[in-house]
Amino acid sequence: MGDTLTHFNAAGEAHMVDVGDKAVTVREAVAEGRITMNPATLQKIVEGSHKKGDVLGIARVAGIMGAKKTPDLIPLCHPISITNVELELIPEAERNSVYCRASVRCEGKTGVEMEAITAVQVALLTIYDMCKAVDRGMVMDGIGLLAKSGGKSGTWRRTGS
């Protein structure tokens, strides 16, 4: 990992990084996070008894859409032709939470870390939005990159978690 912030030019001005000379490689990123809630809220989600419908199904689609819209949300993020997005949403009764894991893949000149993290954020925000009428105290946490592969910097995995 370098020690330079790449989104600033020599004059200290924000700019989009030029990826024109980079090689096209298969790139993948995996991110995770969770939303913790009251036990009754999780029970409604798991039973499918929430009046707004299939909370996890809608959150999965929202996460996929979030990955695809990342360059519209993050000002200096490159538009990327994503080849795959997979989203897991796993209810965790012992933690009163839903765990989210997103995996994003492309063949391109820049990575998909931002897309994977955005997918997790949007999926969890969708759960919050759908359930806020019964539980405004839900908390999203542990959101971050687990791993990335491809490109000049190769493979990276978070350690110690």
C-alpha positions as CSV (number, residue, x, y, z in Angstrom):
1,M,0.0,0.0,0.0
2,G,1.3,3.4,-0.9
3,D,1.4,6.4,1.4
4,T,0.0,8.9,-1.1
5,L,-3.6,10.0,-1.5
6,T,-4.2,9.4,-5.2
7,H,-7.3,11.6,-5.6
8,F,-5.3,14.8,-5.3
9,N,-3.0,16.3,-7.9
10,A,0.3,18.0,-7.2
11,A,-1.5,21.3,-6.4
12,G,-3.6,19.5,-3.8
13,E,-6.8,19.7,-5.9
14,A,-9.2,16.8,-6.1
15,H,-9.1,14.9,-9.4
16,M,-10.2,11.6,-10.9
17,V,-7.2,9.1,-11.1
18,D,-6.2,8.4,-14.7
19,V,-6.5,4.6,-15.2
20,G,-5.9,4.7,-18.9
21,D,-2.5,3.0,-18.8
22,K,-3.6,0.2,-16.4
23,A,-4.0,-3.3,-17.6
24,V,-7.4,-4.9,-17.8
25,T,-7.6,-7.7,-15.2
26,V,-10.3,-9.6,-13.4
27,R,-11.0,-7.7,-10.2
28,E,-13.0,-8.8,-7.2
29,A,-13.9,-7.2,-3.9
30,V,-15.7,-8.6,-0.9
31,A,-17.2,-6.4,1.8
32,E,-19.3,-7.1,4.9
33,G,-21.5,-5.4,7.6
34,R,-24.4,-6.0,9.8
35,I,-27.5,-4.3,11.2
36,T,-28.5,-5.0,14.8
37,M,-32.1,-4.7,15.9
38,N,-34.7,-5.6,18.5
39,P,-35.5,-9.4,18.6
40,A,-39.1,-8.8,17.6
41,T,-37.9,-6.9,14.5
42,L,-35.7,-9.7,13.4
43,Q,-38.5,-12.2,14.0
44,K,-40.8,-10.3,11.7
45,I,-38.0,-10.3,9.0
46,V,-37.4,-14.0,9.4
47,E,-41.1,-15.0,9.5
48,G,-41.9,-12.8,6.5
49,S,-44.6,-11.2,8.6
50,H,-43.5,-7.6,8.0
51,K,-46.3,-5.7,6.4
52,K,-43.9,-4.2,3.8
53,G,-43.1,-7.7,2.4
54,D,-39.9,-9.7,1.8
55,V,-37.4,-7.4,3.6
56,L,-34.3,-9.5,2.8
57,G,-35.3,-10.0,-0.9
58,I,-35.8,-6.3,-1.4
59,A,-32.6,-5.4,0.5
60,R,-30.7,-7.9,-1.8
61,V,-32.0,-6.2,-4.9
62,A,-31.2,-2.7,-3.4
63,G,-27.6,-3.8,-2.7
64,I,-27.1,-5.0,-6.2
65,M,-28.6,-1.7,-7.5
66,G,-26.3,0.2,-5.1
67,A,-23.2,-1.5,-6.5
68,K,-24.3,-0.5,-10.0
69,K,-24.9,3.1,-9.0
70,T,-21.7,3.7,-7.0
71,P,-20.1,6.2,-9.5
72,D,-23.3,8.3,-9.3
73,L,-22.8,8.5,-5.5
74,I,-19.1,8.8,-5.0
75,P,-17.8,11.8,-6.9
76,L,-14.4,10.5,-8.1
77,C,-15.3,6.9,-8.6
78,H,-14.9,5.5,-12.1
79,P,-17.9,4.0,-13.9
80,I,-17.2,0.2,-14.1
81,S,-18.8,-2.5,-16.2
82,I,-19.6,-4.9,-13.3
83,T,-19.8,-8.6,-14.4
84,N,-21.3,-10.0,-11.2
85,V,-22.7,-9.0,-7.8
86,E,-23.6,-11.5,-5.1
87,L,-25.2,-10.5,-1.9
88,E,-25.8,-12.7,1.1
89,L,-28.1,-11.6,3.9
90,I,-28.0,-13.9,6.9
91,P,-30.3,-13.5,9.9
92,E,-28.3,-14.0,13.2
93,A,-30.7,-14.8,16.0
94,E,-28.0,-14.9,18.6
95,R,-26.9,-11.3,17.8
96,N,-30.4,-9.9,16.8
97,S,-28.9,-8.9,13.6
98,V,-28.7,-9.4,9.8
99,Y,-25.2,-10.0,8.4
100,C,-24.5,-8.8,4.9
101,R,-21.7,-9.9,2.6
102,A,-21.3,-8.5,-0.9
103,S,-19.0,-9.8,-3.6
104,V,-18.5,-7.7,-6.8
105,R,-16.5,-8.7,-9.9
106,C,-15.5,-7.0,-13.1
107,E,-12.9,-7.1,-15.9
108,G,-11.4,-3.7,-15.9
109,K,-8.7,-1.2,-15.2
110,T,-9.7,-0.3,-11.7
111,G,-11.1,-2.2,-8.7
112,V,-14.6,-2.7,-7.3
113,E,-13.9,-2.1,-3.6
114,M,-16.2,0.9,-3.5
115,E,-19.0,-1.0,-5.3
116,A,-18.8,-3.9,-2.7
117,I,-18.9,-1.5,0.2
118,T,-21.7,0.5,-1.3
119,A,-23.7,-2.7,-1.9
120,V,-23.5,-3.6,1.8
121,Q,-24.4,-0.1,2.9
122,V,-27.4,0.2,0.6
123,A,-28.7,-3.3,1.5
124,L,-28.5,-2.5,5.2
125,L,-30.0,1.0,4.7
126,T,-32.9,-0.7,2.9
127,I,-33.5,-3.0,5.9
128,Y,-33.5,0.0,8.2
129,D,-35.9,1.9,5.9
130,M,-38.3,-1.0,5.7
131,C,-38.3,-1.7,9.5
132,K,-37.9,1.8,11.0
133,A,-41.6,2.1,11.7
134,V,-41.2,-0.7,14.3
135,D,-37.6,-0.2,15.4
136,R,-35.8,3.2,15.0
137,G,-32.9,2.1,17.2
138,M,-31.3,-0.3,14.6
139,V,-27.6,0.2,14.3
140,M,-25.4,-0.6,11.3
141,D,-21.8,-1.5,12.1
142,G,-18.7,-3.5,11.1
143,I,-19.0,-2.2,7.5
144,G,-15.8,-2.6,5.6
145,L,-13.7,-4.3,3.0
146,L,-12.8,-8.0,3.6
147,A,-10.7,-8.7,0.5
148,K,-9.8,-7.5,-3.0
149,S,-8.0,-9.1,-5.8
150,G,-6.7,-8.2,-9.2
151,G,-4.8,-5.2,-10.6
152,K,-1.2,-4.1,-10.0
153,S,-1.5,-4.3,-6.2
154,G,-2.7,-7.9,-6.3
155,T,-4.5,-9.6,-3.5
156,W,-5.3,-8.0,-0.1
157,R,-7.2,-9.5,2.8
158,R,-8.1,-7.8,6.1
159,T,-6.4,-9.5,9.0
160,G,-7.3,-9.6,12.7
161,S,-11.1,-9.6,12.3
